[in-house]
């Protein structure tokens, strides 16, 4: 019986120990459940926040892509406009060069006409053999007219009396019409 009492005491001590352990286990389990619920709630909040940030990031990427496309199209438009203006500028340059050449020719013609008029105004008709009567009844000196016509290079004084100014360009010297000289010539 002694053994039985020892065993019963031992059983009671083990039972009380088991009850204590069971209570400790329940307390630990409750603590763990609380922590799990707390961390689960925090994880859900973080996931929600992450989802909002992801949506904002996607929206910002889309906005930046559309802005990038808009700027790219604008750059293409400006490049095309630049090319058009460059082409127009080249065409205008070629046209102005052509007009300059035409004006040079007109200036030379004016200079020749002026030279011819001045030289025929200055020289009196003395020699009857050299004078020729034209169909309209005017007198002209044949030798003088031939000399003026045959001379291709106008003299420097003729150039100075002309309506053009000499301008140096990268393509050489060009004759440019002087508006003031032309006005003065036409006024005289």
ChimeraX commands (.cxc) that place a marker at each C-alpha (Angstrom):
marker #1 position 0.00,0.00,0.00 radius 0.5
marker #1 position 2.83,2.18,0.48 radius 0.5
marker #1 position 3.65,1.78,-3.03 radius 0.5
marker #1 position 0.22,2.70,-4.02 radius 0.5
marker #1 position 0.36,5.90,-1.98 radius 0.5
marker #1 position 3.68,6.73,-3.51 radius 0.5
marker #1 position 2.29,6.06,-6.94 radius 0.5
marker #1 position -0.83,8.06,-6.21 radius 0.5
marker #1 position 1.23,10.98,-4.90 radius 0.5
marker #1 position 3.37,10.66,-7.91 radius 0.5
marker #1 position 0.30,10.58,-10.12 radius 0.5
marker #1 position -1.19,13.62,-8.43 radius 0.5
marker #1 position 2.05,15.53,-8.76 radius 0.5
marker #1 position 2.25,14.53,-12.41 radius 0.5
marker #1 position -1.38,15.46,-12.89 radius 0.5
marker #1 position -0.93,18.87,-11.28 radius 0.5
marker #1 position 2.20,19.33,-13.32 radius 0.5
marker #1 position 0.24,18.40,-16.45 radius 0.5
marker #1 position -2.54,20.84,-15.56 radius 0.5
marker #1 position 0.05,23.57,-14.98 radius 0.5
marker #1 position 1.73,22.75,-18.27 radius 0.5
marker #1 position -1.64,22.70,-20.00 radius 0.5
marker #1 position -2.46,26.15,-18.59 radius 0.5
marker #1 position 0.94,27.44,-19.65 radius 0.5
marker #1 position 0.38,25.94,-23.09 radius 0.5
marker #1 position -3.06,27.64,-23.34 radius 0.5
marker #1 position -1.52,30.97,-22.32 radius 0.5
marker #1 position 1.29,30.59,-24.86 radius 0.5
marker #1 position -1.27,29.54,-27.50 radius 0.5
marker #1 position -3.42,32.60,-26.76 radius 0.5
marker #1 position -0.32,34.82,-26.95 radius 0.5
marker #1 position 0.66,33.25,-30.27 radius 0.5
marker #1 position -2.88,33.56,-31.67 radius 0.5
marker #1 position -2.93,37.24,-30.65 radius 0.5
marker #1 position 0.45,37.84,-32.30 radius 0.5
marker #1 position -0.61,35.91,-35.43 radius 0.5
marker #1 position -3.82,37.96,-35.70 radius 0.5
marker #1 position -1.88,41.18,-35.10 radius 0.5
marker #1 position 0.74,40.33,-37.74 radius 0.5
marker #1 position -1.94,39.15,-40.18 radius 0.5
marker #1 position -3.73,42.49,-39.81 radius 0.5
marker #1 position -0.45,44.37,-40.34 radius 0.5
marker #1 position 0.34,42.23,-43.41 radius 0.5
marker #1 position -3.10,43.03,-44.88 radius 0.5
marker #1 position -2.51,46.75,-44.29 radius 0.5
marker #1 position 0.91,46.54,-45.94 radius 0.5
marker #1 position -0.50,44.56,-48.88 radius 0.5
marker #1 position -3.23,47.19,-49.32 radius 0.5
marker #1 position -0.65,49.97,-49.16 radius 0.5
marker #1 position 1.60,48.11,-51.62 radius 0.5
marker #1 position -1.33,47.71,-54.01 radius 0.5
marker #1 position -2.09,51.46,-53.86 radius 0.5
marker #1 position 1.57,52.29,-54.46 radius 0.5
marker #1 position 1.67,49.84,-57.37 radius 0.5
marker #1 position -1.43,51.46,-58.90 radius 0.5
marker #1 position 0.06,54.95,-58.47 radius 0.5
marker #1 position 3.34,53.76,-60.02 radius 0.5
marker #1 position 1.50,52.22,-63.00 radius 0.5
marker #1 position -0.50,55.43,-63.47 radius 0.5
marker #1 position 2.67,57.55,-63.31 radius 0.5
marker #1 position 4.43,55.26,-65.82 radius 0.5
marker #1 position 1.45,55.55,-68.18 radius 0.5
marker #1 position 1.42,59.37,-67.83 radius 0.5
marker #1 position 5.17,59.56,-68.46 radius 0.5
marker #1 position 4.89,57.29,-71.50 radius 0.5
marker #1 position 2.10,59.43,-72.98 radius 0.5
marker #1 position 4.11,62.61,-72.26 radius 0.5
marker #1 position 7.18,60.99,-73.84 radius 0.5
marker #1 position 5.17,60.11,-76.95 radius 0.5
marker #1 position 3.80,63.65,-77.10 radius 0.5
marker #1 position 7.31,65.15,-76.84 radius 0.5
marker #1 position 8.63,62.72,-79.45 radius 0.5
marker #1 position 5.87,63.74,-81.89 radius 0.5
marker #1 position 6.52,67.41,-81.17 radius 0.5
marker #1 position 10.26,66.90,-81.77 radius 0.5
marker #1 position 9.49,65.19,-85.10 radius 0.5
marker #1 position 7.19,68.06,-86.05 radius 0.5
marker #1 position 9.86,70.63,-85.19 radius 0.5
marker #1 position 12.48,68.66,-87.11 radius 0.5
marker #1 position 10.23,68.54,-90.17 radius 0.5
marker #1 position 9.52,72.26,-89.82 radius 0.5
marker #1 position 13.27,72.94,-89.55 radius 0.5
marker #1 position 13.94,70.89,-92.69 radius 0.5
marker #1 position 11.19,72.77,-94.56 radius 0.5
marker #1 position 12.58,76.14,-93.48 radius 0.5
marker #1 position 16.09,75.06,-94.44 radius 0.5
marker #1 position 14.82,74.00,-97.88 radius 0.5
marker #1 position 12.96,77.30,-98.28 radius 0.5
marker #1 position 16.08,79.19,-97.25 radius 0.5
marker #1 position 18.17,77.32,-99.82 radius 0.5
marker #1 position 15.56,78.01,-102.50 radius 0.5
marker #1 position 15.50,81.69,-101.55 radius 0.5
marker #1 position 19.29,81.80,-101.69 radius 0.5
marker #1 position 19.33,80.28,-105.19 radius 0.5
marker #1 position 16.59,82.67,-106.28 radius 0.5
marker #1 position 18.45,85.67,-104.85 radius 0.5
marker #1 position 21.64,84.57,-106.63 radius 0.5
marker #1 position 19.70,84.37,-109.88 radius 0.5
marker #1 position 18.22,87.82,-109.30 radius 0.5
marker #1 position 21.66,89.22,-108.50 radius 0.5
marker #1 position 22.98,87.90,-111.80 radius 0.5
marker #1 position 20.03,89.38,-113.65 radius 0.5
marker #1 position 20.57,92.71,-111.93 radius 0.5
marker #1 position 24.28,92.58,-112.81 radius 0.5
marker #1 position 23.33,92.11,-116.45 radius 0.5
marker #1 position 20.83,94.98,-116.27 radius 0.5
marker #1 position 23.43,97.18,-114.62 radius 0.5
marker #1 position 25.95,96.40,-117.34 radius 0.5
marker #1 position 23.35,97.18,-119.96 radius 0.5
marker #1 position 22.51,100.47,-118.23 radius 0.5
marker #1 position 26.21,101.28,-117.99 radius 0.5
marker #1 position 26.75,100.55,-121.68 radius 0.5
marker #1 position 23.72,102.64,-122.62 radius 0.5
marker #1 position 24.86,105.48,-120.34 radius 0.5
marker #1 position 28.39,105.27,-121.72 radius 0.5
marker #1 position 27.06,105.31,-125.25 radius 0.5
marker #1 position 24.76,108.27,-124.51 radius 0.5
marker #1 position 27.51,110.23,-122.73 radius 0.5
marker #1 position 30.08,109.55,-125.43 radius 0.5
marker #1 position 27.69,110.45,-128.26 radius 0.5
marker #1 position 26.55,113.59,-126.41 radius 0.5
marker #1 position 30.13,114.77,-125.91 radius 0.5
marker #1 position 31.52,114.14,-129.40 radius 0.5
marker #1 position 30.27,116.41,-132.14 radius 0.5
marker #1 position 29.71,115.07,-135.61 radius 0.5
marker #1 position 32.58,116.51,-137.68 radius 0.5
marker #1 position 33.43,113.90,-140.22 radius 0.5
marker #1 position 30.73,113.38,-142.83 radius 0.5
marker #1 position 32.27,110.11,-144.04 radius 0.5
marker #1 position 31.95,108.48,-140.62 radius 0.5
marker #1 position 28.38,109.65,-140.06 radius 0.5
marker #1 position 25.57,107.38,-140.98 radius 0.5
marker #1 position 21.94,108.41,-141.15 radius 0.5
marker #1 position 19.60,105.85,-139.62 radius 0.5
marker #1 position 16.13,105.14,-141.03 radius 0.5
marker #1 position 14.50,107.36,-138.39 radius 0.5
marker #1 position 16.63,110.33,-139.50 radius 0.5
marker #1 position 19.16,110.48,-136.62 radius 0.5
marker #1 position 22.92,110.77,-137.17 radius 0.5
marker #1 position 25.37,108.38,-135.56 radius 0.5
marker #1 position 29.10,107.88,-135.81 radius 0.5
marker #1 position 29.71,104.37,-137.01 radius 0.5
marker #1 position 33.24,104.02,-135.62 radius 0.5
marker #1 position 32.25,105.23,-132.14 radius 0.5
marker #1 position 29.22,102.96,-132.00 radius 0.5
marker #1 position 31.33,99.98,-133.07 radius 0.5
marker #1 position 33.97,100.73,-130.44 radius 0.5
marker #1 position 31.35,100.95,-127.69 radius 0.5
marker #1 position 29.65,97.76,-128.82 radius 0.5
marker #1 position 32.93,95.85,-129.17 radius 0.5
marker #1 position 34.21,96.82,-125.76 radius 0.5
marker #1 position 32.95,94.12,-123.41 radius 0.5
marker #1 position 34.57,95.47,-120.23 radius 0.5
marker #1 position 33.00,98.68,-118.94 radius 0.5
marker #1 position 35.53,101.11,-117.48 radius 0.5
marker #1 position 35.88,101.76,-113.76 radius 0.5
marker #1 position 34.23,105.18,-114.10 radius 0.5
marker #1 position 31.28,103.52,-115.81 radius 0.5
marker #1 position 31.09,101.06,-112.93 radius 0.5
marker #1 position 31.14,103.90,-110.43 radius 0.5
marker #1 position 28.39,105.66,-112.35 radius 0.5
marker #1 position 26.27,102.50,-112.45 radius 0.5
marker #1 position 23.41,101.58,-110.13 radius 0.5
marker #1 position 25.21,98.63,-108.56 radius 0.5
marker #1 position 27.61,98.10,-105.68 radius 0.5
marker #1 position 30.29,95.43,-105.71 radius 0.5
marker #1 position 29.92,92.95,-102.81 radius 0.5
marker #1 position 32.35,90.17,-101.90 radius 0.5
marker #1 position 30.72,86.82,-101.05 radius 0.5
marker #1 position 32.02,83.32,-100.46 radius 0.5
marker #1 position 31.21,82.52,-104.11 radius 0.5
marker #1 position 33.13,85.54,-105.41 radius 0.5
marker #1 position 32.42,89.17,-106.11 radius 0.5
marker #1 position 28.79,89.96,-106.89 radius 0.5
marker #1 position 27.06,93.04,-108.18 radius 0.5
marker #1 position 24.15,94.13,-105.98 radius 0.5
marker #1 position 21.58,96.69,-107.05 radius 0.5
marker #1 position 21.85,99.91,-105.05 radius 0.5
marker #1 position 18.43,101.40,-104.51 radius 0.5
marker #1 position 19.80,104.84,-103.69 radius 0.5
marker #1 position 22.00,104.97,-106.82 radius 0.5
marker #1 position 19.12,103.76,-108.97 radius 0.5
marker #1 position 16.84,106.40,-107.49 radius 0.5
marker #1 position 19.40,109.13,-108.14 radius 0.5
marker #1 position 19.94,107.92,-111.74 radius 0.5
marker #1 position 16.22,107.87,-112.42 radius 0.5
marker #1 position 15.82,111.28,-110.75 radius 0.5
marker #1 position 18.49,112.78,-113.04 radius 0.5
marker link #1:1,2 radius 0.2
marker link #1:2,3 radius 0.2
marker link #1:3,4 radius 0.2
marker link #1:4,5 radius 0.2
marker link #1:5,6 radius 0.2
marker link #1:6,7 radius 0.2
marker link #1:7,8 radius 0.2
marker link #1:8,9 radius 0.2
marker link #1:9,10 radius 0.2
marker link #1:10,11 radius 0.2
marker link #1:11,12 radius 0.2
marker link #1:12,13 radius 0.2
marker link #1:13,14 radius 0.2
marker link #1:14,15 radius 0.2
marker link #1:15,16 radius 0.2
marker link #1:16,17 radius 0.2
marker link #1:17,18 radius 0.2
marker link #1:18,19 radius 0.2
marker link #1:19,20 radius 0.2
marker link #1:20,21 radius 0.2
marker link #1:21,22 radius 0.2
marker link #1:22,23 radius 0.2
marker link #1:23,24 radius 0.2
marker link #1:24,25 radius 0.2
marker link #1:25,26 radius 0.2
marker link #1:26,27 radius 0.2
marker link #1:27,28 radius 0.2
marker link #1:28,29 radius 0.2
marker link #1:29,30 radius 0.2
marker link #1:30,31 radius 0.2
marker link #1:31,32 radius 0.2
marker link #1:32,33 radius 0.2
marker link #1:33,34 radius 0.2
marker link #1:34,35 radius 0.2
marker link #1:35,36 radius 0.2
marker link #1:36,37 radius 0.2
marker link #1:37,38 radius 0.2
marker link #1:38,39 radius 0.2
marker link #1:39,40 radius 0.2
marker link #1:40,41 radius 0.2
marker link #1:41,42 radius 0.2
marker link #1:42,43 radius 0.2
marker link #1:43,44 radius 0.2
marker link #1:44,45 radius 0.2
marker link #1:45,46 radius 0.2
marker link #1:46,47 radius 0.2
marker link #1:47,48 radius 0.2
marker link #1:48,49 radius 0.2
marker link #1:49,50 radius 0.2
marker link #1:50,51 radius 0.2
marker link #1:51,52 radius 0.2
marker link #1:52,53 radius 0.2
marker link #1:53,54 radius 0.2
marker link #1:54,55 radius 0.2
marker link #1:55,56 radius 0.2
marker link #1:56,57 radius 0.2
marker link #1:57,58 radius 0.2
marker link #1:58,59 radius 0.2
marker link #1:59,60 radius 0.2
marker link #1:60,61 radius 0.2
marker link #1:61,62 radius 0.2
marker link #1:62,63 radius 0.2
marker link #1:63,64 radius 0.2
marker link #1:64,65 radius 0.2
marker link #1:65,66 radius 0.2
marker link #1:66,67 radius 0.2
marker link #1:67,68 radius 0.2
marker link #1:68,69 radius 0.2
marker link #1:69,70 radius 0.2
marker link #1:70,71 radius 0.2
marker link #1:71,72 radius 0.2
marker link #1:72,73 radius 0.2
marker link #1:73,74 radius 0.2
marker link #1:74,75 radius 0.2
marker link #1:75,76 radius 0.2
marker link #1:76,77 radius 0.2
marker link #1:77,78 radius 0.2
marker link #1:78,79 radius 0.2
marker link #1:79,80 radius 0.2
marker link #1:80,81 radius 0.2
marker link #1:81,82 radius 0.2
marker link #1:82,83 radius 0.2
marker link #1:83,84 radius 0.2
marker link #1:84,85 radius 0.2
marker link #1:85,86 radius 0.2
marker link #1:86,87 radius 0.2
marker link #1:87,88 radius 0.2
marker link #1:88,89 radius 0.2
marker link #1:89,90 radius 0.2
marker link #1:90,91 radius 0.2
marker link #1:91,92 radius 0.2
marker link #1:92,93 radius 0.2
marker link #1:93,94 radius 0.2
marker link #1:94,95 radius 0.2
marker link #1:95,96 radius 0.2
marker link #1:96,97 radius 0.2
marker link #1:97,98 radius 0.2
marker link #1:98,99 radius 0.2
marker link #1:99,100 radius 0.2
marker link #1:100,101 radius 0.2
marker link #1:101,102 radius 0.2
marker link #1:102,103 radius 0.2
marker link #1:103,104 radius 0.2
marker link #1:104,105 radius 0.2
marker link #1:105,106 radius 0.2
marker link #1:106,107 radius 0.2
marker link #1:107,108 radius 0.2
marker link #1:108,109 radius 0.2
marker link #1:109,110 radius 0.2
marker link #1:110,111 radius 0.2
marker link #1:111,112 radius 0.2
marker link #1:112,113 radius 0.2
marker link #1:113,114 radius 0.2
marker link #1:114,115 radius 0.2
marker link #1:115,116 radius 0.2
marker link #1:116,117 radius 0.2
marker link #1:117,118 radius 0.2
marker link #1:118,119 radius 0.2
marker link #1:119,120 radius 0.2
marker link #1:120,121 radius 0.2
marker link #1:121,122 radius 0.2
marker link #1:122,123 radius 0.2
marker link #1:123,124 radius 0.2
marker link #1:124,125 radius 0.2
marker link #1:125,126 radius 0.2
marker link #1:126,127 radius 0.2
marker link #1:127,128 radius 0.2
marker link #1:128,129 radius 0.2
marker link #1:129,130 radius 0.2
marker link #1:130,131 radius 0.2
marker link #1:131,132 radius 0.2
marker link #1:132,133 radius 0.2
marker link #1:133,134 radius 0.2
marker link #1:134,135 radius 0.2
marker link #1:135,136 radius 0.2
marker link #1:136,137 radius 0.2
marker link #1:137,138 radius 0.2
marker link #1:138,139 radius 0.2
marker link #1:139,140 radius 0.2
marker link #1:140,141 radius 0.2
marker link #1:141,142 radius 0.2
marker link #1:142,143 radius 0.2
marker link #1:143,144 radius 0.2
marker link #1:144,145 radius 0.2
marker link #1:145,146 radius 0.2
marker link #1:146,147 radius 0.2
marker link #1:147,148 radius 0.2
marker link #1:148,149 radius 0.2
marker link #1:149,150 radius 0.2
marker link #1:150,151 radius 0.2
marker link #1:151,152 radius 0.2
marker link #1:152,153 radius 0.2
marker link #1:153,154 radius 0.2
marker link #1:154,155 radius 0.2
marker link #1:155,156 radius 0.2
marker link #1:156,157 radius 0.2
marker link #1:157,158 radius 0.2
marker link #1:158,159 radius 0.2
marker link #1:159,160 radius 0.2
marker link #1:160,161 radius 0.2
marker link #1:161,162 radius 0.2
marker link #1:162,163 radius 0.2
marker link #1:163,164 radius 0.2
marker link #1:164,165 radius 0.2
marker link #1:165,166 radius 0.2
marker link #1:166,167 radius 0.2
marker link #1:167,168 radius 0.2
marker link #1:168,169 radius 0.2
marker link #1:169,170 radius 0.2
marker link #1:170,171 radius 0.2
marker link #1:171,172 radius 0.2
marker link #1:172,173 radius 0.2
marker link #1:173,174 radius 0.2
marker link #1:174,175 radius 0.2
marker link #1:175,176 radius 0.2
marker link #1:176,177 radius 0.2
marker link #1:177,178 radius 0.2
marker link #1:178,179 radius 0.2
marker link #1:179,180 radius 0.2
marker link #1:180,181 radius 0.2
marker link #1:181,182 radius 0.2
marker link #1:182,183 radius 0.2
marker link #1:183,184 radius 0.2
marker link #1:184,185 radius 0.2
marker link #1:185,186 radius 0.2
marker link #1:186,187 radius 0.2
marker link #1:187,188 radius 0.2
view
